[in-house]
Amino acid sequence: MPEFICGLDAAVAVIGGKWKPLILWALSVEPRRTGELRRELEGISEKVLTQQLRELERDGIINREVHQEVPPKVVYSLTPMGVTLDRAMASLGDWGEQHMAAISAARRT
């Protein structure tokens, strides 16, 4: 039996959860250090950020580059596969922007 039942299943497995799409959005602007990501993604804990970064790296979506400095500097960036995922998510983001007010209103009632 295959691990995924369809392409959407595979994509959701990679970006599922609250923080992964936001991490990808932040990295689509420019490569970032862990602390920069934590400041930009208000509300994420260091533990969750580290876990999400490891999973995205495992799945080939982001690259972790360690610079040999004191203290060590770690920079995250999108891989080529991550760039294509970011492009695919752009349409979803556009849809969200277009319907954000209606979604918020529906959730308030």
LINHU-V108443 format. One record per backbone hydrogen bond with DSSP energy under -1.0 kcal/mol. NH is the residue of the N-H (numbers start at 1). CO is the residue of the C=O. Records with the same first field share a line. If there is no record, write none. Layout:
NH: CO ; CO
This chain:
10: 6
11: 7
12: 8
13: 9
14: 10
15: 11
16: 12
23: 19
24: 20
25: 21
26: 22
27: 23
28: 24
30: 26
32: 76
37: 33
38: 34
39: 35
40: 36
41: 37
42: 40
44: 41
49: 45
50: 46
51: 47
52: 48
53: 49
54: 50
55: 51
56: 52
57: 53
58: 54
59: 55
60: 57
61: 56
62: 56
63: 77
65: 75
67: 73
69: 67
73: 67
75: 65
76: 32
77: 63
79: 61
83: 79
84: 80
85: 81
86: 82
87: 83
88: 84
89: 85
90: 86
93: 89
94: 90
95: 91
96: 92
97: 93
98: 94
99: 95
103: 99
104: 100
105: 101
106: 102
107: 103
108: 104
